[in-house]
Amino acid sequence: MPDFRVFETDEFLKQLQKLTPRDTGFLRKKLDDYVYPQVKRQPFAGRNIKKLKGYSPDSWRYRIGRFRLFYAIDQRRHIIFFLTVDFRKDAY
């Protein structure tokens, strides 16, 4: 099965810009080194991945320390849409 492609939505990028430069740098490094390689291969399950209940379309959460990244998956086109990122305390 081919790897999924990752697409960062405008909302996701806007939320990243609202963070401090330190937090943005931390997240960018984690995204590039860990998150994107993992979700490209296996976006449905993993140690830090959880499917959210009651969301339409189906959505997943990726945990990175005190941050939560939310994404949706287009299985037909093999694309992962990163929707937003937020602090855990504000995410739910």
Order of alpha helices (4+ residues) and beta strands (2+ residues): beta-alpha-alpha-alpha-beta-beta-beta-beta-alpha
